[in-house]
């Protein structure tokens, strides 16, 4: 065990072992995180759900001053790891980052990203869209650490990340604006406006990020827009509509040992949805319709000594669907949710040469329809039973049954013990079914879904609103994983993952909070971007209008994305932030933050060194 890892573990144990007086009444993040919606598709107490769920609320997102959402999650969710390659921007195509991995499951879009419960991923290649997940638009994020295919279907094999978008919480008009500037000419601009009056409410935001990048030819810029409108049709019925748009350009410099020229990715992504929610004492009904689309133009560039490309890769894709579900609360302690999903996803890919010739690659779409039910029953306020089943039919693979079951025991105040079995799967995407890249990967239209089973025991203990500790032990069996055999994609690989996770939140003093998490993972075979050890510890101290934050993250025994299984790395990062509120109503916030303050040299993506020490500063105004 190296010295940095030993130091970080010592800090975590010190946090857990120190003694302090526990104030009896205070606002606390522990209390705010008790209600979740992702587990059952309806509001339930987190302590009664058998699944492991991490909740990141608006206060934590605001405190990060991040424009992208995924970097916030990689710190605060045990067992979750996100690949990165620069100051800002994840990119698309080869050498892209932003892969989300939970408990060693994630490559090939095995973790499903959701906006308000609606799936978000590219229809052709099946990957998530990391640069479109904007921090300013999220009210909270709920992460299910483990399979969630019972409710969400394909791609929720390793877990789900549900981004619950913002809406006004108070009547009136509120505007927020932020400007940031830092290393490598990195600029970040954000403005949002919320409005609520009578039955109508709205939230609108715009973000723009740009950077020259810390390497030659690594510039990135993106503009994101988001709008959400809501109207109460009656005392119980709410109508909502969302629309978002992102336009970005990424310059990919290639690996340092084989740099590329003109590797440029241009992308436009959009999503629109409409929802109707009727919520009553005995039942609630939800209807959602959504449409996601994308348009990509990619120049794969050329290495030194090679000629420029004579064509550009183009693709257009879609992911659309209708979600309808109803929750019945027939008697005390009972809830039954039944639902139907319909999805159509796919797209068109082609090579467009400079002389106008179009080379077709694929033009396909897939239909999926599913029905599911999940029931939860509490007995004597001590025991909660949870079970469900999903039946799905797909053009791509036929039919599939997905079960889930769990038990939650509340033996005494502040304590819960959870046991669960859950299963998940990932449907092969259009790329794997129909697009070949000889001799490396030949498509196979007969591919079956990848699948996994998860067995888990977890426990949590809280002491008032001051201390909360959660721990989980899990065992995963995955099969039919898609891999190349003599160049052809086939369902052949099996995988066994096991490990444990610890999550701590402690408020020893009114103005001091300490949080931390640790995850340990061991796998039956080498997996990229799945660290064996991941530790995060953060301290926040408020002194009147001044807030000081410092954190340490250690990543141990990591195989880099695209790297060799024998080439494992360890690194420790130290970050810090300070902010100061002033103005008559404390509505102006000036802040500065530094990342990788020790200047650690490391890579997450093979051949793409991360920046050394970087600094960002800014000002935020609310009125």
C-alpha positions in Angstrom: 0.0 0.0 0.0 1.6 3.3 -1.0 2.0 6.3 1.2 -0.8 8.4 -0.4 -3.3 5.6 -0.1 -2.4 5.1 3.6 -2.7 8.8 4.2 -6.2 8.9 2.6 -7.5 5.9 4.6 -6.1 7.5 7.8 -8.1 10.7 7.0 -11.3 8.7 6.4 -10.9 6.6 9.6 -10.2 9.7 11.6 -13.4 11.3 10.3 -15.3 8.2 11.3 -13.7 7.8 14.7 -13.6 11.3 16.1 -15.9 12.2 18.9 -18.2 15.3 18.9 -21.4 16.5 20.5 -24.5 15.8 18.4 -26.8 18.8 18.1 -30.4 17.7 18.2 -32.0 20.1 15.7 -30.5 21.4 12.5 -31.0 21.4 8.7 -29.1 18.6 7.2 -28.4 16.9 3.9 -29.2 13.6 5.6 -32.8 14.7 6.0 -33.1 16.1 2.5 -32.0 12.9 0.9 -34.7 10.6 2.5 -37.1 10.7 -0.5 -36.3 9.1 -3.8 -38.3 8.5 -7.0 -36.0 6.4 -9.2 -36.4 3.1 -7.2 -40.2 2.6 -7.7 -41.1 5.5 -10.1 -43.0 7.1 -7.3 -41.9 9.0 -4.2 -40.8 6.5 -1.5 -38.7 6.7 1.6 -35.1 5.9 0.8 -34.7 3.8 3.9 -37.5 1.4 2.8 -36.0 0.6 -0.6 -33.8 -2.5 -0.9 -31.6 -1.1 -3.7 -28.4 1.0 -3.1 -29.2 4.6 -4.1 -26.9 7.6 -3.9 -28.6 11.1 -4.0 -26.7 14.3 -5.0 -28.9 17.3 -4.2 -28.9 20.9 -5.6 -26.8 22.2 -2.7 -23.9 19.8 -3.5 -24.2 20.6 -7.3 -24.1 24.3 -6.6 -21.1 24.0 -4.2 -19.0 22.3 -6.9 -19.3 25.3 -9.4 -19.0 22.7 -12.2 -20.7 23.2 -15.5 -20.7 19.5 -16.4 -22.6 17.1 -14.1 -20.5 13.9 -14.4 -17.4 15.3 -12.5 -19.7 15.9 -9.5 -20.9 12.3 -9.5 -17.5 10.7 -9.8 -16.5 12.2 -6.5 -19.6 11.7 -4.5 -21.0 8.3 -5.6 -19.1 5.2 -4.2 -18.4 2.6 -6.9 -19.0 5.1 -9.7 -16.1 6.2 -12.0 -16.1 8.6 -15.0 -13.3 8.7 -17.6 -11.9 12.1 -18.3 -9.1 13.5 -20.6 -9.0 17.3 -20.1 -10.1 20.5 -18.5 -13.6 20.3 -19.9 -15.4 18.4 -22.6 -15.7 14.6 -23.1 -16.2 14.3 -26.9 -17.5 11.6 -29.1 -16.1 8.9 -31.4 -12.7 7.4 -30.9 -10.7 8.7 -27.9 -13.8 10.0 -26.3 -14.2 10.1 -22.5 -17.2 10.4 -20.2 -17.7 6.6 -19.9 -19.7 5.9 -16.7 -18.8 2.8 -14.8 -20.6 1.4 -11.7 -19.1 -1.5 -9.8 -17.0 -2.5 -12.9 -20.0 -2.5 -15.2 -20.2 0.4 -17.7 -18.3 0.0 -21.0 -20.6 -0.1 -24.0 -23.4 1.9 -22.3 -24.3 -0.6 -19.6 -25.2 2.3 -17.3 -28.4 4.1 -18.4 -28.6 7.9 -18.2 -32.1 9.4 -17.7 -33.7 12.8 -17.8 -36.7 12.7 -15.5 -36.9 9.0 -16.0 -36.6 9.1 -19.8 -33.6 7.3 -21.5 -30.9 9.4 -23.0 -28.5 7.8 -25.4 -27.4 7.9 -29.1 -29.6 5.7 -31.3 -26.9 4.3 -33.6 -23.9 3.6 -31.4 -25.8 3.3 -28.1 -23.4 5.4 -26.1 -24.4 8.0 -23.5 -24.0 11.8 -24.2 -21.8 13.1 -21.4 -21.4 16.7 -22.7 -25.2 17.2 -22.7 -25.6 16.6 -18.9 -25.4 20.1 -17.5 -25.1 20.8 -13.8 -27.2 24.0 -13.8 -30.3 22.1 -15.0 -30.4 19.4 -12.3 -32.5 19.7 -9.2 -31.0 16.5 -7.9 -29.4 13.3 -9.2 -30.4 9.8 -8.1 -27.9 7.0 -8.9 -29.0 3.3 -8.5 -25.8 1.3 -7.9 -26.8 -2.0 -9.5 -29.3 -3.3 -12.1 -32.5 -1.3 -12.6 -33.8 -3.0 -15.8 -37.1 -4.0 -14.1 -38.3 -0.4 -14.4 -36.0 1.0 -17.1 -35.3 -1.8 -19.5 -32.2 -2.1 -21.7 -28.9 -0.4 -20.8 -29.8 -0.2 -17.1 -27.7 -3.4 -16.6 -25.1 -1.8 -14.3 -27.3 0.9 -12.9 -29.0 4.2 -13.7 -28.2 7.9 -13.3 -31.5 9.8 -13.2 -31.1 13.5 -13.6 -34.2 15.2 -12.2 -34.5 18.6 -13.8 -35.2 21.8 -12.0 -38.5 23.7 -11.5 -39.2 26.7 -9.3 -39.8 25.9 -5.6 -41.1 29.4 -4.7 -43.4 32.0 -6.3 -41.9 34.9 -8.1 -39.0 35.6 -10.4 -35.4 34.6 -9.8 -32.4 35.0 -12.1 -28.9 33.6 -11.6 -25.7 34.3 -13.7 -22.2 33.1 -13.4 -18.9 33.8 -15.2 -15.7 31.7 -14.8 -12.2 32.0 -16.2 -9.1 29.9 -15.7 -6.2 27.8 -16.9 -5.7 27.3 -20.7 -8.1 30.1 -21.5 -11.0 28.1 -20.1 -14.2 30.2 -20.0 -17.6 29.2 -18.6 -20.7 31.2 -18.8 -24.1 30.4 -17.3 -27.5 32.1 -16.9 -30.8 30.8 -15.7 -34.2 32.2 -14.9 -37.0 30.6 -12.8 -40.6 32.0 -12.6 -43.7 30.8 -10.8 -47.0 32.5 -10.6 -50.3 30.9 -9.8 -50.6 27.7 -11.8 -47.7 28.4 -14.2 -44.0 27.9 -13.7 -40.9 27.9 -15.9 -37.1 27.3 -15.7 -34.8 28.4 -18.6 -31.1 28.2 -18.7 -28.2 28.7 -21.1 -24.5 27.5 -20.7 -21.5 28.1 -22.8 -18.1 26.5 -22.1 -14.9 26.8 -24.2 -11.2 26.1 -23.7 -8.0 26.1 -25.7 -7.1 22.8 -24.0 -3.9 21.8 -22.2 -2.5 20.2 -25.4 -2.1 21.5 -28.9 -5.2 20.8 -31.1 -7.4 20.1 -28.0 -9.8 23.0 -28.1 -13.4 22.4 -27.2 -16.6 24.5 -27.1 -20.2 23.8 -26.4 -23.5 25.8 -26.0 -26.3 24.2 -24.0 -29.9 25.5 -23.8 -32.7 24.1 -21.6 -36.3 25.1 -21.0 -39.0 23.5 -18.7 -42.6 24.8 -18.5 -45.2 23.6 -16.1 -48.9 24.2 -15.6 -51.3 22.9 -12.9 -54.5 21.9 -14.7 -56.2 21.2 -11.3 -55.4 20.6 -7.7 -53.8 17.2 -8.5 -52.8 17.4 -12.2 -49.6 18.9 -13.6 -48.6 19.3 -17.3 -44.9 19.8 -18.1 -42.9 20.2 -21.2 -39.1 20.1 -21.6 -36.8 21.0 -24.5 -33.0 21.0 -24.6 -30.4 21.6 -27.3 -26.6 21.3 -27.4 -24.2 22.3 -30.1 -20.5 21.5 -29.7 -17.2 21.0 -31.4 -14.3 18.9 -30.2 -10.7 18.9 -31.4 -9.1 15.5 -30.6 -5.3 15.7 -30.6 -4.9 11.9 -30.5 -2.5 10.0 -28.2 0.8 11.8 -27.4 2.8 9.0 -29.1 0.7 9.2 -32.3 -0.8 12.7 -32.5 -3.6 13.5 -35.0 -4.3 16.5 -37.2 -7.8 17.6 -38.1 -9.6 15.1 -35.8 -12.6 17.3 -35.4 -16.1 16.2 -34.1 -19.1 18.4 -34.6 -22.4 17.4 -32.9 -25.8 18.8 -32.4 -28.1 17.1 -29.9 -31.6 17.8 -28.8 -34.5 16.4 -26.7 -38.1 17.3 -26.2 -40.7 15.8 -23.9 -44.2 16.3 -22.6 -45.6 14.8 -19.4 -48.9 14.6 -17.5 -48.8 13.7 -13.8 -52.0 13.2 -11.8 -51.2 12.7 -8.1 -53.9 11.8 -5.6 -54.0 10.2 -2.2 -54.9 6.7 -3.4 -53.3 6.6 -6.8 -51.0 8.6 -9.2 -50.9 8.4 -13.0 -47.9 9.5 -15.1 -47.8 9.8 -18.9 -44.6 10.9 -20.7 -43.7 11.1 -24.4 -40.1 12.0 -25.5 -38.0 12.4 -28.6 -34.2 12.6 -28.5 -32.2 13.2 -31.7 -28.6 13.8 -32.8 -26.6 14.9 -35.8 -22.8 14.2 -35.9 -20.1 15.0 -38.5 -16.7 13.5 -37.8 -13.3 14.0 -39.5 -11.2 11.1 -38.1 -8.0 13.1 -38.9 -4.7 11.8 -39.9 -1.3 11.0 -38.3 2.1 12.4 -39.3 3.2 11.2 -42.7 -0.4 10.3 -43.7 -2.8 12.1 -46.1 -5.9 14.0 -45.0 -9.2 12.2 -45.0 -11.1 12.2 -48.3 -14.5 11.8 -46.6 -16.4 12.6 -43.4 -18.4 10.2 -41.2 -22.0 11.4 -40.7 -24.8 10.1 -38.6 -28.3 11.1 -37.5 -30.0 9.2 -34.8 -33.1 9.2 -32.7 -34.5 7.6 -29.5 -38.2 8.1 -28.9 -40.8 6.6 -26.7 -44.0 6.7 -24.6 -44.0 5.8 -20.9 -47.3 5.2 -19.0 -47.5 4.0 -15.4 -49.9 4.1 -12.5 -49.2 3.7 -8.8 -52.0 2.4 -6.5 -51.9 2.8 -2.8 -54.7 0.5 -1.8 -54.1 0.2 1.9 -51.6 1.4 4.5 -48.0 0.6 3.7 -48.8 -0.7 0.3 -47.9 0.6 -3.2 -48.3 -1.2 -6.6 -46.8 0.4 -9.7 -47.8 -1.0 -13.1 -46.5 0.4 -16.4 -46.1 0.1 -20.1 -43.1 1.4 -22.2 -42.8 1.8 -25.9 -39.4 2.8 -27.5 -38.1 3.2 -31.0 -34.4 3.9 -31.5 -31.9 3.8 -34.3 -30.6 6.0 -37.1 -28.7 6.5 -40.3 -24.9 6.5 -40.8 -23.0 7.2 -43.9 -19.6 8.5 -45.3 -19.8 11.7 -47.2 -16.8 12.3 -49.5 -15.5 15.7 -50.6 -16.6 15.1 -54.2 -20.3 14.5 -53.2 -20.4 10.7 -53.2 -22.3 9.2 -50.3 -21.3 5.8 -49.0 -24.1 4.2 -47.1 -23.3 2.4 -43.8 -26.6 1.6 -42.1 -30.1 2.9 -41.8 -32.0 0.9 -39.1 -34.4 1.2 -36.2 -35.5 -1.1 -33.4 -38.9 -1.3 -31.7 -39.3 -2.3 -28.1 -42.5 -2.7 -26.0 -42.6 -3.8 -22.4 -44.9 -4.2 -19.4 -43.9 -4.3 -15.8 -45.2 -4.3 -12.2 -43.5 -3.6 -8.9 -45.1 -4.0 -5.5 -43.9 -2.8 -2.1 -45.5 -3.7 1.3 -44.5 -2.5 4.7 -45.4 -4.7 7.7 -45.6 -3.3 11.3 -43.3 -0.4 10.2 -40.4 -2.8 10.7 -40.3 -5.0 7.6 -40.7 -3.9 3.9 -41.1 -6.4 1.0 -40.4 -5.3 -2.5 -40.7 -7.4 -5.7 -41.4 -7.0 -9.4 -41.3 -8.4 -12.9 -40.8 -7.0 -16.4 -41.7 -8.6 -19.7 -40.2 -7.0 -22.9 -40.4 -7.7 -26.6 -37.8 -6.3 -29.0 -37.2 -6.4 -32.8 -33.5 -7.0 -32.0 -33.6 -10.0 -29.6 -37.2 -11.3 -29.1 -38.6 -11.5 -25.6 -37.1 -11.2 -22.1 -38.2 -11.5 -18.4 -36.5 -9.4 -15.7 -37.2 -10.1 -12.0 -36.3 -8.2 -8.9 -36.9 -8.8 -5.2 -35.7 -7.3 -1.9 -36.3 -7.0 1.8 -35.7 -4.1 4.1 -35.6 -4.4 7.9 -35.8 -1.4 10.3 -34.8 -3.0 13.6 -34.5 0.3 15.6 -34.5 4.1 15.1 -32.1 5.3 12.4 -31.1 1.8 11.3 -32.0 -0.2 8.2 -30.7 -3.5 6.8 -31.4 -4.4 3.1 -31.1 -7.6 1.1 -31.8 -7.6 -2.6 -31.6 -9.6 -5.8 -31.8 -7.6 -9.0 -31.2 -8.4 -12.7 -30.3 -6.3 -15.7 -29.5 -6.4 -19.4 -28.2 -4.4 -22.3 -29.6 -4.9 -25.8 -27.0 -5.0 -28.6 -26.9 -1.6 -30.4 -27.2 -0.8 -34.1 -23.4 -0.6 -34.3 -22.9 -4.1 -33.0 -25.8 -5.6 -35.0 -25.2 -4.0 -38.4 -21.9 -2.0 -38.7 -18.7 -3.8 -39.4 -15.1 -2.5 -39.2 -13.0 -5.3 -40.8 -10.9 -6.9 -39.6 -11.4 -5.7 -36.0 -15.1 -6.2 -35.4 -17.6 -7.8 -37.8 -21.2 -7.0 -36.9 -23.6 -9.9 -36.0 -27.4 -9.5 -36.3 -27.9 -12.6 -34.1 -26.4 -11.1 -31.0 -28.3 -11.6 -27.7 -28.6 -9.1 -24.9 -25.8 -9.0 -22.3 -27.2 -9.8 -18.8 -26.2 -9.8 -15.2 -27.5 -10.7 -11.7 -26.7 -8.7 -8.6 -26.9 -10.0 -5.0 -26.5 -7.4 -2.3 -26.6 -6.9 1.5 -26.5 -3.3 2.8 -27.0 -1.4 6.0 -27.3 2.2 7.1 -27.2 4.0 10.5 -28.0 7.6 11.3 -27.6 9.5 14.5 -30.1 12.3 14.6 -29.4 14.7 11.7 -25.7 14.7 12.4 -24.2 11.4 11.3 -25.1 8.9 8.6 -23.1 5.8 7.6 -24.1 3.4 4.8 -22.3 0.2 3.7 -23.1 -2.3 1.0 -21.5 -5.7 0.0 -22.3 -7.0 -3.5 -21.7 -10.0 -5.8 -22.3 -9.7 -9.5 -22.5 -12.4 -12.2 -22.6 -11.3 -15.8 -22.9 -13.4 -18.9 -23.3 -13.2 -22.7 -21.0 -10.2 -22.8 -20.3 -9.2 -26.4 -16.7 -9.5 -27.5 -14.8 -10.2 -30.7 -13.9 -13.8 -31.6 -11.7 -14.0 -34.6 -13.0 -10.5 -35.5 -16.7 -11.3 -35.2 -18.8 -10.0 -32.4 -20.2 -12.8 -30.3 -21.9 -13.4 -26.9 -19.1 -15.3 -25.2 -17.7 -13.6 -22.2 -18.6 -14.1 -18.5 -17.7 -11.9 -15.6 -17.8 -12.0 -11.8 -17.4 -8.8 -9.8 -17.6 -8.5 -6.0 -16.8 -5.8 -3.5 -18.1 -3.4 -0.9 -18.8 0.4 -0.5 -19.0 2.8 2.4 -20.6 6.2 2.4 -20.3 8.7 5.3 -21.8 12.1 6.0 -21.0 13.8 9.3 -21.8 17.2 10.7 -19.9 17.5 14.0 -20.4 21.3 14.2 -23.0 23.8 12.9 -20.4 25.2 10.4 -18.4 22.1 9.6 -19.3 19.1 7.5 -17.2 16.1 6.6 -18.2 13.6 3.9 -16.4 10.6 2.4 -16.8 7.3 0.6 -14.7 4.3 -0.2 -15.3 1.5 -2.7 -13.4 -1.8 -3.2 -13.9 -3.9 -6.3 -12.4 -7.2 -7.4 -13.1 -8.7 -10.8 -12.6 -12.1 -12.5 -11.0 -10.5 -15.5 -9.3 -7.2 -16.3 -11.7 -4.3 -16.8 -10.8 -0.8 -18.1 -11.9 2.3 -16.1 -12.9 0.2 -13.0 -10.5 1.1 -10.1 -10.0 -1.5 -7.4 -9.8 1.2 -4.7 -11.6 4.5 -4.8 -11.5 6.9 -1.9 -13.0 10.4 -1.6 -12.8 12.7 1.5 -14.1 16.3 1.7 -14.3 18.9 4.4 -16.4 22.1 4.3 -16.0 24.8 6.8 -18.2 28.0 6.9 -17.0 31.1 8.6 -19.8 33.6 8.3 -19.8 34.6 4.6 -16.7 32.6 3.8 -16.7 28.9 2.8 -13.6 26.8 2.6 -13.6 23.3 1.0 -10.8 20.8 0.6 -11.0 17.3 -0.8 -8.7 14.3 -1.5 -9.4 11.6 -4.0 -7.4 8.4 -4.4 -7.7 6.0 -7.3 -5.9 2.7 -6.9 -5.2 -0.2 -9.3 -6.8 1.4 -12.4 -6.5 0.0 -15.9 -6.6 3.0 -18.2 -9.3 3.2 -20.9 -7.6 1.7 -24.0 -4.6 0.6 -21.9 -2.9 -2.7 -21.1 -4.2 -4.9 -18.3 -0.6 -5.1 -17.0 -0.2 -1.3 -16.9 -2.2 -0.4 -13.8 -1.9 3.1 -12.2 -2.5 4.8 -8.9 -2.9 8.5 -8.3 -4.1 10.9 -5.6 -5.6 14.3 -6.3 -6.0 17.2 -3.9 -8.5 20.0 -4.7 -9.6 23.1 -2.8 -12.2 25.9 -3.2 -13.0 29.1 -1.4 -16.0 31.3 -1.9 -17.3 34.5 -0.3 -20.8 35.9 -0.2 -21.5 39.7 -0.1 -24.1 42.2 -1.0 -27.1 43.4 1.0 -28.8 40.1 0.6 -25.7 38.0 0.2 -26.6 37.5 -3.4 -23.1 37.9 -4.9 -20.7 35.0 -4.7 -17.0 35.2 -5.7 -15.0 32.0 -5.7 -11.8 30.4 -6.8 -10.9 26.7 -7.0 -7.8 24.7 -7.7 -7.6 21.1 -9.0 -4.8 18.7 -8.8 -2.9 21.1 -6.5 0.1 18.8 -6.1 0.6 18.7 -9.9 0.2 14.9 -10.1 1.0 13.4 -13.5 -1.6 10.8 -14.6 -3.7 9.5 -17.4 -7.2 7.9 -17.4 -7.4 7.5 -21.1 -4.3 5.8 -22.6 -2.1 8.4 -24.3 -4.1 11.4 -23.0 -2.3 13.0 -20.0 -4.6 14.9 -17.7 -3.7 18.6 -16.9 -1.4 19.3 -14.0 -2.5 22.0 -11.5 -5.4 24.1 -12.9 -7.1 27.1 -11.4 -10.6 28.6 -12.1 -12.2 31.7 -10.6 -15.5 33.4 -11.1 -18.4 35.4 -9.8 -22.1 34.4 -9.5 -25.0 36.8 -9.0 -28.6 36.0 -8.0 -31.5 38.5 -8.0 
